[in-house]
Amino acid sequence: MSKRDYYEVLGVTRTATEVEIKRAYRTQAVKHHPDKNPGDHTAEEKFKECAEAYAVLSDSQKRAAYDRFGHSAAGAGAGFDPGFSNIEDIFDMFGFGDMFGGRGGARSTVQRGSDLRYDLEISLEEAATGKEQKLRIPRLEVCDECDGKGAEKGTSAENCITCAGSGQTRYQQGFFSVMRTCPNCSGRGQIIRTPCKKCSGNGRVEKEKTLDLKIPAGVETGSRLRVSGEGEAGPNGGPSGDLFVVLHVKDHETFERQGANLYSAVPVTFAQAALGAEIKVKTLDGEEDLKVPAGTQTGTIFRIRSQGMPALGGRGKGDLFVAVTLITPKTLTKEQRKLLEQLAEVEDTEFSDESFIEKVRNIFG
């Protein structure tokens, strides 16, 4: 059976660029790869055919010879090694090079330690002023008995004879070679004959550390504070991870928070709302005087500047918004009733205020 034209095999024109040839080969190789088509002899043959075509067309000299003389060109396809001269070539082509630690070297078994999360609840007042908080963090730390090596003092780890210290072994799967984690050393590349008694050969032990955390003013629920290097120690001497403290601000009995602003409600009597008054309003810092003008309606909102929450980074403060709520007494003294009856005799009960009518319409939709 005669060989197909290499350009036809890859599905490109004879003027295709190197980039187009490489892209076409990737597409065909993935499609016909034996691992994707187990037991399919036809797919395996097509995969070999694609690889052979690419081996010729990706080489400028072989391609020039093939363009002039076709398959009869000396060296065009001759001596083709379907496994490639270096198996990492095909891994690089498919973007797997980093998975195996790069060419020509053993994969590093040093790993970064895990990040830790700590959830901390604070009050609104603490969020407003900031605070220093002590945290007790359980985590894996480097074993001080073996300095993280995992071997008993006076002994040392040995290179794994199965993988020669690389942590990987190569397996042949039919036409294709793959790299796998060494089963003898579990990818560490070393064997510990005499494990450290304190850490059982892990190189890390669980301890509890107390940290001083500075919480800045202005934080809110969901704010994350990152403490670099205070996570778990990395395996095999790797760097430590980070600690992330996630803050949760408790609900307040008086204030509702929206960003840097605070909202609250204050009760006033009918006389105070009708005649006007100066009342005390609670803030996070204490009390503030608020002047209620005569004729103030229930639901009126007053703004007290710079009595809200501080912005993170010290960029000013939000405001406090206070809604006035008219309080109707449930019980009256004889004198109060008498005065209110006198008021009822003279007060106007005809309401023509358009704003009031509009409010009623809004209430009932």
C-alpha positions as CSV (number, residue, x, y, z in Angstrom):
1,M,0.0,0.0,0.0
2,S,1.5,3.4,-1.1
3,K,2.0,6.1,1.4
4,R,-0.3,9.1,1.5
5,D,1.0,12.5,0.8
6,Y,2.3,14.0,4.0
7,Y,0.5,17.3,3.4
8,E,-2.7,15.4,2.9
9,V,-2.1,13.4,6.1
10,L,-1.9,16.6,8.1
11,G,-4.6,18.4,6.1
12,V,-2.5,21.4,5.1
13,T,-1.5,23.0,1.8
14,R,2.1,22.7,0.4
15,T,2.6,26.4,1.3
16,A,1.7,25.9,4.9
17,T,3.9,27.6,7.5
18,E,5.7,25.9,10.3
19,V,3.1,27.2,12.8
20,E,0.2,25.8,10.6
21,I,2.0,22.4,10.3
22,K,2.5,22.2,14.0
23,R,-1.1,23.2,14.8
24,A,-2.4,20.6,12.3
25,Y,-0.3,17.9,13.8
26,R,-1.5,18.7,17.3
27,T,-5.1,18.4,16.1
28,Q,-4.6,15.1,14.3
29,A,-2.4,13.6,17.1
30,V,-5.0,14.3,19.7
31,K,-7.7,12.9,17.6
32,H,-6.0,9.6,16.8
33,H,-4.0,9.1,20.0
34,P,-4.0,5.4,21.2
35,D,-5.0,6.4,24.7
36,K,-8.2,8.0,23.3
37,N,-8.8,5.0,21.0
38,P,-7.9,1.9,23.0
39,G,-7.8,-1.2,20.9
40,D,-8.3,0.7,17.7
41,H,-5.5,-0.5,15.4
42,T,-6.6,2.0,12.6
43,A,-6.3,5.0,15.0
44,E,-2.9,3.8,16.1
45,E,-1.7,3.6,12.5
46,K,-3.1,7.0,11.7
47,F,-1.3,8.4,14.7
48,K,2.0,6.9,13.5
49,E,1.3,8.3,10.0
50,C,0.7,11.8,11.4
51,A,3.9,11.6,13.5
52,E,5.9,10.5,10.5
53,A,4.5,13.3,8.4
54,Y,5.3,15.8,11.0
55,A,8.8,14.5,11.6
56,V,9.5,15.3,7.9
57,L,7.6,18.5,7.3
58,S,8.8,20.1,10.5
59,D,12.4,19.7,9.4
60,S,13.3,22.3,6.8
61,Q,15.9,20.1,5.0
62,K,13.7,17.0,5.0
63,R,10.8,19.0,3.8
64,A,12.7,20.5,0.9
65,A,13.9,17.1,-0.1
66,Y,10.3,15.7,0.2
67,D,8.9,18.6,-1.9
68,R,11.4,17.8,-4.7
69,F,11.5,14.0,-4.7
70,G,8.5,12.9,-2.6
71,H,8.7,9.7,-0.5
72,S,11.7,8.5,-2.5
73,A,13.8,11.3,-1.1
74,A,16.7,10.0,0.9
75,G,16.0,10.4,4.6
76,A,12.4,11.5,4.1
77,G,10.7,9.2,6.6
78,A,13.6,6.8,6.7
79,G,14.7,5.8,10.1
80,F,11.7,7.5,11.7
81,D,11.4,7.0,15.4
82,P,7.7,7.1,16.4
83,G,8.8,7.6,20.0
84,F,10.8,10.8,19.0
85,S,14.5,11.1,19.8
86,N,13.5,12.6,23.1
87,I,10.1,11.8,24.6
88,E,10.0,15.2,26.2
89,D,9.7,16.7,22.7
90,I,6.1,15.6,22.4
91,F,5.3,16.5,26.0
92,D,6.5,20.0,25.3
93,M,4.4,20.1,22.1
94,F,1.2,19.4,24.1
95,G,2.2,21.7,27.0
96,F,3.0,18.9,29.4
97,G,6.7,19.7,29.9
98,D,6.2,21.4,33.3
99,M,4.2,18.4,34.5
100,F,7.4,16.4,34.5
101,G,9.7,19.0,35.9
102,G,11.3,20.1,32.5
103,R,13.8,18.3,30.4
104,G,16.8,16.5,31.6
105,G,16.2,17.0,35.3
106,A,14.6,15.3,38.3
107,R,11.3,16.7,39.4
108,S,11.6,18.7,42.6
109,T,9.8,17.2,45.6
110,V,9.9,20.5,47.6
111,Q,6.4,21.8,47.9
112,R,4.9,25.0,49.3
113,G,2.9,24.5,52.5
114,S,-0.9,24.8,52.7
115,D,-2.6,28.1,53.3
116,L,-4.8,28.3,56.4
117,R,-8.0,30.1,57.0
118,Y,-9.2,31.5,60.4
119,D,-12.7,33.0,60.8
120,L,-12.8,35.8,63.4
121,E,-15.9,37.6,64.8
122,I,-15.6,41.2,66.0
123,S,-18.1,43.9,67.2
124,L,-19.0,46.9,65.2
125,E,-17.2,49.1,67.7
126,E,-14.0,47.0,67.2
127,A,-14.4,47.3,63.4
128,A,-14.7,51.1,63.8
129,T,-11.6,51.6,66.0
130,G,-9.5,48.6,65.0
131,K,-7.8,46.3,67.5
132,E,-5.0,43.9,68.2
133,Q,-6.1,40.3,68.5
134,K,-4.2,37.3,69.7
135,L,-4.9,34.2,67.6
136,R,-4.0,30.6,68.5
137,I,-3.4,28.7,65.2
138,P,-3.0,24.9,65.1
139,R,-0.7,24.1,62.1
140,L,2.0,21.8,60.8
141,E,5.5,23.1,61.6
142,V,9.0,21.9,60.7
143,C,10.0,19.1,63.1
144,D,12.7,20.5,65.4
145,E,14.1,17.0,66.1
146,C,15.1,16.2,62.6
147,D,15.0,19.8,61.1
148,G,12.3,18.7,58.7
149,K,14.4,15.9,57.1
150,G,12.3,13.1,58.4
151,A,15.2,10.9,59.3
152,E,16.4,10.1,62.8
153,K,19.5,12.1,64.0
154,G,22.7,10.6,62.8
155,T,21.0,9.0,59.8
156,S,20.0,10.4,56.4
157,A,17.7,9.6,53.6
158,E,18.8,7.6,50.6
159,N,18.1,8.1,46.9
160,C,15.3,5.8,45.7
161,I,16.8,3.0,43.6
162,T,13.6,2.7,41.6
163,C,13.5,6.2,40.2
164,A,17.2,7.2,40.9
165,G,16.0,10.1,43.0
166,S,13.8,11.7,40.4
167,G,10.5,10.8,42.0
168,Q,9.2,9.5,38.6
169,T,9.3,6.4,36.6
170,R,8.7,6.0,32.9
171,Y,6.2,3.4,31.6
172,Q,5.7,2.3,28.1
173,Q,2.0,2.0,27.0
174,G,2.0,0.5,23.6
175,F,3.3,3.1,21.3
176,F,3.5,5.9,23.9
177,S,5.7,6.5,26.9
178,V,4.3,8.2,30.0
179,M,5.8,9.4,33.3
180,R,4.3,8.4,36.6
181,T,4.9,9.1,40.3
182,C,7.4,6.6,41.6
183,P,5.4,3.9,43.7
184,N,8.5,3.1,45.8
185,C,9.1,6.6,47.2
186,S,5.7,8.2,46.5
187,G,7.4,10.8,44.4
188,R,9.8,12.0,47.1
189,G,12.9,10.6,45.3
190,Q,14.3,9.4,48.7
191,I,13.8,6.6,51.1
192,I,14.0,7.1,54.8
193,R,15.3,3.9,56.4
194,T,15.2,5.2,60.0
195,P,12.3,7.6,60.4
196,C,12.4,10.3,63.1
197,K,10.5,9.2,66.1
198,K,8.9,12.6,66.8
199,C,7.4,13.2,63.3
200,S,7.3,9.5,62.1
201,G,9.4,10.5,59.0
202,N,7.0,13.3,57.9
203,G,9.4,16.1,58.7
204,R,6.5,18.1,60.2
205,V,4.6,18.0,63.4
206,E,1.4,19.7,64.5
207,K,1.8,22.6,66.9
208,E,-0.2,25.6,68.1
209,K,1.2,29.0,67.6
210,T,0.0,32.3,69.1
211,L,0.1,35.3,66.7
212,D,-0.6,39.0,67.3
213,L,-2.9,40.2,64.6
214,K,-3.5,43.9,64.0
215,I,-7.0,44.6,62.7
216,P,-7.2,48.0,60.9
217,A,-10.1,50.4,61.4
218,G,-12.9,50.2,58.8
219,V,-13.0,46.4,58.1
220,E,-16.3,44.8,57.3
221,T,-17.7,41.3,57.0
222,G,-15.8,39.4,54.4
223,S,-12.6,41.4,54.8
224,R,-9.5,39.2,54.5
225,L,-6.3,39.8,56.3
226,R,-3.3,38.0,54.9
227,V,-0.4,37.1,57.1
228,S,2.5,35.9,54.9
229,G,4.4,32.8,55.9
230,E,2.1,31.9,58.8
231,G,0.4,28.9,57.1
232,E,1.7,25.4,57.3
233,A,5.3,24.5,56.7
234,G,6.0,23.0,53.3
235,P,6.9,19.3,52.9
236,N,10.5,18.4,52.3
237,G,11.8,21.8,53.4
238,G,9.4,23.8,51.2
239,P,8.3,27.4,52.1
240,S,5.4,27.9,54.4
241,G,1.9,28.9,53.1
242,D,0.0,32.0,54.3
243,L,-2.6,32.6,56.9
244,F,-5.9,34.3,55.8
245,V,-8.0,35.7,58.5
246,V,-11.6,36.3,57.4
247,L,-13.5,38.8,59.5
248,H,-17.2,38.7,60.4
249,V,-18.7,41.9,62.0
250,K,-21.6,41.1,64.4
251,D,-25.0,42.8,64.0
252,H,-25.5,45.8,66.2
253,E,-28.6,46.5,68.3
254,T,-28.7,50.2,67.3
255,F,-27.0,50.7,64.0
256,E,-27.3,49.2,60.6
257,R,-24.2,49.5,58.4
258,Q,-24.1,50.1,54.7
259,G,-20.5,50.6,53.5
260,A,-19.0,53.5,55.6
261,N,-22.4,54.9,56.6
262,L,-24.5,54.0,59.6
263,Y,-28.3,54.1,60.0
264,S,-30.4,54.3,63.1
265,A,-33.9,55.4,64.3
266,V,-34.7,57.8,67.2
267,P,-38.1,58.1,68.9
268,V,-39.7,61.6,69.4
269,T,-43.0,62.6,71.0
270,F,-45.8,64.4,69.3
271,A,-45.0,67.6,71.1
272,Q,-41.3,67.4,70.2
273,A,-42.1,66.8,66.5
274,A,-44.8,69.6,66.4
275,L,-43.0,72.2,68.5
276,G,-39.4,71.3,67.7
277,A,-36.8,70.1,70.1
278,E,-33.1,69.3,70.7
279,I,-32.6,65.6,71.4
280,K,-29.6,63.3,72.1
281,V,-28.7,60.8,69.4
282,K,-26.5,57.8,70.1
283,T,-23.3,57.4,68.0
284,L,-20.4,55.0,68.1
285,D,-18.4,57.6,70.0
286,G,-21.1,58.5,72.6
287,E,-24.0,61.0,72.1
288,E,-24.5,63.8,69.6
289,D,-27.1,66.7,69.8
290,L,-29.7,66.7,67.1
291,K,-32.0,69.7,66.4
292,V,-35.5,68.5,65.4
293,P,-37.3,71.4,63.6
294,A,-40.9,72.2,64.4
295,G,-43.4,70.3,62.2
296,T,-41.0,67.4,61.7
297,Q,-42.9,64.4,60.2
298,T,-42.3,60.8,61.2
299,G,-39.8,59.1,58.9
300,T,-37.8,62.3,58.3
301,I,-34.1,61.4,58.0
302,F,-31.3,63.6,59.4
303,R,-27.7,63.4,58.4
304,I,-24.9,63.7,61.0
305,R,-21.6,64.0,59.1
306,S,-18.5,62.0,60.0
307,Q,-20.3,59.9,62.6
308,G,-20.2,56.7,60.5
309,M,-17.5,54.1,60.0
310,P,-13.9,55.0,59.0
311,A,-12.8,54.1,55.6
312,L,-10.0,51.6,55.2
313,G,-6.7,53.3,54.9
314,G,-7.7,56.3,56.8
315,R,-9.6,58.1,54.0
316,G,-12.2,59.9,56.1
317,K,-15.4,58.6,57.7
318,G,-18.9,57.9,56.6
319,D,-22.0,59.6,57.9
320,L,-24.8,58.7,60.4
321,F,-28.3,58.9,59.1
322,V,-31.0,59.1,61.8
323,A,-34.7,58.5,61.0
324,V,-37.2,60.2,63.3
325,T,-40.1,57.9,64.5
326,L,-43.1,59.5,66.2
327,I,-44.1,57.6,69.4
328,T,-47.8,57.5,70.4
329,P,-48.2,56.9,74.2
330,K,-50.3,53.8,75.1
331,T,-51.5,55.2,78.4
332,L,-52.2,58.8,79.5
333,T,-52.5,60.6,82.7
334,K,-55.7,62.6,83.5
335,E,-53.8,65.8,82.7
336,Q,-52.4,64.5,79.5
337,R,-55.8,63.3,78.3
338,K,-57.4,66.7,79.2
339,L,-54.8,68.6,77.2
340,L,-55.1,66.3,74.2
341,E,-58.9,66.6,74.3
342,Q,-58.5,70.4,74.2
343,L,-56.1,70.1,71.3
344,A,-58.5,67.8,69.5
345,E,-61.2,70.5,69.7
346,V,-59.1,73.1,67.9
347,E,-56.9,71.0,65.6
348,D,-57.5,70.8,61.8
349,T,-58.6,67.4,60.7
350,E,-58.8,68.2,57.0
351,F,-55.6,67.0,55.3
352,S,-54.9,68.4,51.8
353,D,-51.2,68.1,51.9
354,E,-50.3,66.5,48.5
355,S,-47.1,65.0,49.9
356,F,-49.1,63.2,52.6
357,I,-51.6,61.9,50.0
358,E,-48.7,60.7,47.9
359,K,-47.2,58.9,50.9
360,V,-50.5,57.1,51.5
361,R,-50.7,56.1,47.8
362,N,-47.2,54.6,48.1
363,I,-48.1,52.6,51.2
364,F,-51.0,51.0,49.4
365,G,-49.2,50.6,46.1
